[in-house]
């Protein structure tokens, strides 16, 4: 660790999130990739809106060593989740500022230009350096999902086994991942969604509002039918 001067015994602390670059300056591969990232983050944030011990983000730099900060040669995950932490706004995830906490789950969205890195250097770092327990890969254009679980002994990933429906279980989060048809931010298609134990997709804010409107309309219809048959409620 460097010191303030040649004669000083006071070490200079490593840079934190305020001093380090917030991202790698690289945009998402496509509009589809960007929306898929936002969908995964939004729905998990809403699902855990009452919890303050989890952090969900994406396309954010993760710093795990001082050497890495000088080289700045690591792209952040497209989506990542950290448990047993503090839910607050961050500019980047700096491991030495987070009591050594690293992501519990990482999702990378594959593309032709990034797949080799996602399956190579990133996978190596997630397994051997950050020791991320679960690593998922999803191709938004082909709707292909795969998952990997960390083998602690070898610090390497082993393939997960999917269900008959092609869904994968996240033991870390107590949720599943699966592909569902839907509409998000004006785009129709097959989206990767977080699923609950019954296989229902965790809803977006728009889906929650739509469901509330439908419940209100159903109640109004039932009330109208009742009053038509029995007269107005007094």
C-alpha positions in Angstrom: 0.0 0.0 0.0 1.4 3.5 -0.8 2.1 6.0 1.8 1.4 9.8 2.0 5.2 10.5 1.6 8.5 8.7 1.9 8.8 9.6 5.6 5.1 9.1 6.5 3.8 6.0 8.1 0.2 6.9 7.3 -1.0 4.7 4.4 -3.0 6.3 1.6 -6.4 4.5 1.5 -7.3 2.9 -1.8 -9.8 4.9 -4.0 -13.5 4.5 -3.3 -16.6 4.8 -5.4 -16.4 8.6 -5.5 -12.9 8.4 -7.1 -13.3 5.4 -9.4 -15.0 5.4 -12.9 -18.6 4.4 -12.5 -18.8 2.2 -15.6 -16.7 1.1 -18.5 -18.2 3.6 -20.9 -19.6 0.8 -23.1 -23.3 1.0 -24.0 -25.6 -2.1 -24.0 -25.3 -4.2 -27.1 -28.8 -3.3 -28.3 -32.1 -1.7 -27.2 -33.3 -5.2 -26.5 -30.4 -5.9 -24.2 -31.0 -2.6 -22.4 -34.7 -3.3 -21.8 -33.9 -6.9 -20.7 -31.5 -5.6 -18.1 -34.0 -3.0 -16.8 -36.8 -5.6 -16.6 -34.7 -8.0 -14.4 -33.6 -5.1 -12.1 -37.0 -3.4 -11.9 -39.0 -6.5 -11.0 -36.6 -7.8 -8.4 -36.4 -4.3 -6.8 -40.2 -4.2 -6.6 -40.4 -7.7 -5.2 -38.0 -6.7 -2.4 -39.3 -3.1 -2.0 -39.7 -3.7 1.8 -36.2 -5.1 2.3 -33.2 -3.0 3.1 -30.6 -5.8 3.1 -30.3 -6.5 -0.6 -28.8 -4.6 -3.5 -29.8 -5.1 -7.2 -28.0 -3.3 -10.1 -26.5 -3.7 -13.5 -24.0 -2.4 -16.0 -22.1 -1.1 -13.0 -18.4 -1.4 -12.4 -17.3 -3.9 -9.7 -13.8 -3.2 -8.2 -12.1 -6.0 -6.4 -8.4 -5.1 -6.3 -6.2 -2.0 -6.5 -4.3 -3.4 -9.5 -7.6 -3.7 -11.3 -8.4 0.0 -10.6 -5.2 1.1 -12.2 -5.7 -1.1 -15.3 -9.5 -0.5 -15.5 -9.8 -3.6 -17.6 -13.0 -5.3 -16.2 -16.5 -4.7 -17.5 -19.2 -4.8 -14.9 -22.0 -7.4 -14.9 -25.2 -6.7 -16.8 -27.2 -7.7 -13.7 -26.0 -8.6 -10.2 -27.5 -9.2 -6.8 -25.9 -8.9 -3.4 -27.5 -10.2 -0.2 -26.8 -9.3 3.4 -25.8 -5.8 2.5 -27.2 -2.3 2.8 -29.7 -1.1 0.2 -28.5 2.4 -0.8 -27.6 4.3 -4.0 -24.1 3.5 -5.2 -21.9 4.8 -8.0 -20.0 1.5 -8.3 -19.5 -1.6 -6.2 -16.1 -1.4 -4.4 -15.5 -4.7 -2.6 -13.1 -3.2 0.1 -15.8 -0.6 0.9 -18.4 -3.3 1.3 -16.8 -5.4 4.0 -15.6 -7.8 1.3 -19.1 -8.6 0.0 -19.3 -9.8 -3.6 -22.3 -10.6 -5.7 -24.4 -13.7 -4.9 -25.9 -13.9 -8.4 -24.7 -12.5 -11.7 -26.5 -12.5 -15.1 -24.8 -11.7 -18.3 -26.8 -10.9 -21.5 -25.0 -12.6 -24.4 -24.2 -11.1 -27.8 -21.9 -11.9 -30.6 -19.4 -9.3 -29.5 -19.4 -10.2 -25.8 -20.1 -14.0 -25.6 -16.4 -15.0 -25.7 -15.6 -12.7 -22.8 -18.7 -13.7 -20.8 -17.7 -17.4 -21.2 -14.0 -16.7 -20.7 -12.4 -14.0 -18.7 -15.6 -12.9 -16.9 -16.5 -16.5 -15.9 -13.0 -17.0 -14.6 -13.1 -13.8 -12.5 -16.6 -14.6 -11.1 -15.5 -18.1 -10.1 -11.9 -17.7 -8.9 -11.8 -14.1 -7.7 -15.3 -12.9 -6.7 -16.6 -16.5 -6.0 -20.1 -15.7 -7.2 -22.2 -18.7 -6.3 -24.6 -18.5 -9.3 -23.8 -17.3 -12.8 -26.5 -17.1 -15.5 -26.2 -16.5 -19.2 -29.1 -15.4 -21.4 -29.2 -14.5 -25.1 -32.0 -12.0 -25.5 -32.1 -12.4 -29.3 -32.4 -16.2 -29.2 -34.2 -16.6 -25.8 -31.6 -19.2 -24.7 -30.9 -19.5 -20.9 -28.2 -21.4 -19.1 -27.0 -21.4 -15.5 -23.9 -22.3 -13.6 -23.3 -23.0 -9.9 -19.9 -22.5 -8.2 -18.0 -25.6 -7.0 -16.2 -24.2 -4.0 -13.4 -26.8 -4.0 -12.3 -26.2 -7.6 -13.5 -22.6 -7.8 -15.0 -23.4 -11.2 -18.6 -23.5 -12.5 -20.7 -26.6 -13.0 -23.8 -26.5 -15.3 -27.2 -26.3 -13.7 -30.0 -28.7 -14.7 -33.0 -26.9 -16.1 -36.6 -28.1 -15.6 -38.7 -29.6 -18.4 -39.9 -26.0 -19.1 -36.4 -24.8 -19.4 -36.5 -22.9 -16.1 -33.5 -22.6 -13.7 -33.6 -22.4 -9.9 -31.6 -19.7 -8.0 -31.0 -21.3 -4.6 -29.4 -18.1 -3.5 -32.5 -16.0 -4.1 -35.2 -18.5 -3.6 -36.6 -17.7 -7.1 -36.5 -19.2 -10.6 -35.6 -17.8 -13.9 -37.6 -18.6 -17.1 -38.6 -17.1 -20.4 -42.1 -15.6 -20.8 -44.0 -13.9 -23.6 -44.8 -10.3 -22.7 -44.8 -6.6 -23.4 -42.2 -4.4 -21.8 -41.5 -0.7 -22.5 -43.4 -1.0 -25.8 -41.6 -4.1 -27.0 -43.3 -7.5 -27.4 -41.3 -10.7 -27.2 -39.9 -13.4 -25.1 -38.3 -12.0 -22.0 -36.2 -13.5 -19.2 -38.2 -13.2 -16.0 -37.8 -13.8 -12.3 -40.5 -16.4 -11.3 -42.0 -17.2 -7.9 -42.5 -20.7 -6.5 -45.8 -21.1 -8.5 -44.1 -20.1 -11.7 -45.6 -16.6 -11.9 -43.5 -13.8 -13.3 -42.6 -11.1 -10.7 -44.6 -8.1 -12.0 -43.3 -4.8 -13.4 -44.8 -1.6 -12.1 -46.9 -1.4 -15.2 -48.2 -4.9 -14.7 -49.0 -4.2 -11.1 -51.0 -1.1 -12.1 -52.8 -3.0 -14.8 -53.7 -5.8 -12.4 -55.1 -3.2 -9.9 -57.2 -1.7 -12.6 -58.6 -5.1 -13.6 -59.5 -5.9 -10.0 -61.2 -2.6 -9.6 -63.1 -3.1 -12.9 -64.1 -6.7 -11.8 -65.4 -5.3 -8.5 -67.4 -2.6 -10.3 -68.9 -5.1 -12.7 -70.0 -7.3 -9.8 -71.5 -4.3 -8.0 -73.4 -3.2 -11.1 -74.7 -6.7 -11.7 -75.9 -6.9 -8.0 -77.6 -3.6 -8.2 -79.3 -4.5 -11.4 -80.7 -7.6 -9.8 -81.5 -6.4 -6.3 -81.5 -2.6 -6.6 -79.1 0.0 -5.4 -77.2 -0.5 -2.1 -78.5 1.7 0.6 
